[in-house]
Amino acid sequence: MTKINISRRSLLQFTAGGIAVVGASKLATPAIAQSSKVSWRMQSLWDGGTTPQKYEEMFVKKVAEKTGGAFELKLFSAGQIVPPAQSFDAVRGGAFQLMKTFDGYTAGKIPAHAFTSTIPFGYKKSEDYAAWFYELGGLDMARESYAPAGLHYIAPTIYDQEPIHSKVEIKTIADFNGKKGRFTGLASTVMGAFGVAVTPLPTAEVYSALDKGLIDIADRGDLQANLDAGLAEVAKFIILPGVHQPTTATSYVANKAAFDSLPDDFKAALADAAKDISDEYQANKTKTDASALAAFKEKGVTVIELDEADVTANRAKAAEAWRAAAKSDALANKILDSQIAQMKKLGLLA
């Protein structure tokens, strides 16, 4: 995942207590009549032509279909309206109404976002992470994390592991110690706890950093995306499972005033379309992971499977890093407490 930082100034405009957000009121209007047509602009997290962006195109079509064509989303790829690092502020200010984002990018300023994006060494199955959102109050807590900024969390797109690409053999968790690696978000904290010297490079720099030996290991994206990016040329090992990012949630987030002005069926269309896309994206990823992994092997890449007992034995250590990342933030700790309780029921933690 690409590291994105939001400005300290923008985040100082709100507090955990929910002080009114500058600029959010610009879009506050009476509720739109049911018969009215609505047009929003949406900036995606993805570059044009990529597989994830194609799923955002599907999302846009689903929203239109679910509203009889009355709700139009004009989709832009990453950076087409504003640079990705500015999307948080741009949606708050009304430059566009909806973004697809990765909460881990803002975890440094909003600690709760560390846990609504991915939990290293955490959930092994996307359906378990989805259950936290949809059955155990995760959606409400995610919305609570965005509300002080004048933003509304709609729903996640949830999928399973991303791999670690390596220039060296990594056969055990202990082997990560002393390596130089590229990770972002909560993964930076957790992998650092296992002795990795972390460098949060942009996605676009991962290939060259591996090629030049600036890093030994790297998170970048899913297997197909990394195959397309040519990582087989610069990293001859793939480490699975991707303990740094065993499951992932990217997020549909809207300007709250704009969202609140929508009729209920439009709000439902956004949430329902998001859920559809999440399920369909994971189903497709299962297929592309298998074909991409086969292609990596054909290119001479060795796939190393970490021992499950080794991963399990180190999950408690990772949990200590989770708690450290939550800091003294009440919401982050509330989220983490609920996730740990679920993981204990799943048998992931004692």
C-alpha positions, 0 to 999 in steps of 0.5 A: 500500500502507498503511504499517504500523509494528511496535513497536520493543519487539517487534522487540527481542525477537529478533535475527538469530541467532534468540533464542527469541521471547517468547510463541511457546511458548504455542502449542507443542503436540505434532503434531496427530493426522491425524484431528483437526480444527483451527480457526485464526483468520486476519486479512487485509490487506484490508477486507471486501467488497473483491476481494482479500478475496474471494480470501482467502475462496476461500483459506479454502475451498480449505484446507478442501477440501484437508483434507476439512473438517478444517482450518477457517480463521476469516477476519477482515478487516483490523482485526477482531481487532486494528488492522493495525499490531498483527497482526505481534505478535498472530500472534507472541503467539497472538491468531490463528494466521495473517495475510495481510500485506505484507512492505514494512510491516516493511522498516524493521525487517527489511531483508530484507522490502524485497525479499520484497514488491516491487522498484521498477524490478525484475521486470516480470512476476509469473511472474519474481518467482514464479520467484525464490520457487519456483525460486531459493530465495526461499521459504527466504530469506523463511522465514529472515527471519521465523523469529527472530520465531517466525513462518513464511512460508508462501507469497506471492500475486504479481501485477503492476504497480500504477499511479501516479496523478498530478495533473501530467504525468509523461512521463519518469523525470526528471519525478519530480524535485521532486514530492511523492508517497505511497509506502511500503516500498522504493518510498519509498527508491527514489522518493526517490532520483529526487527525490520528496519522499515522504510515507508516508500511510495508504491511506485518506488518499490521496484527500484528499491528492491532492484538497488538493494535499498530494501530486502523485503517489501509489501506492495499489493496483491499478487497480480498487481505485483506480477504486472509491476515486474517484481519477479525481476527484482525479488526471487522469493515470495513469502506467504502468508503475508503476515503484515497484511493477512486481510485488508479493508479499503474504504468508501468515504463520503463528505458527511453533509453531502451524504446526509442530504441524500434520500434514504434509498440513495444511501442504501444504494451506496452501501449495497453496491459497496457490499456487492463489490467487496464480495465480487472483488474477493472472488476474483482475487482468489482466481487471480492469486492462483494464476499470478502465483503460477506465473511467478514460479514460471519466472523462477521465483521461489514461494516460501510458506511460513509454518502456521505454528510459527505465525501463531506463536508470534501473534501475541507479540504482534498484539503487543504492537497493536496495543502500542499503536492504539496509544491512549486513544479511546476509540482505537482501544475500543476497536482493538478490544472488540477485535481481540475478543473476536480473535479469541473466539476464532482461536487466533489468540489465547 
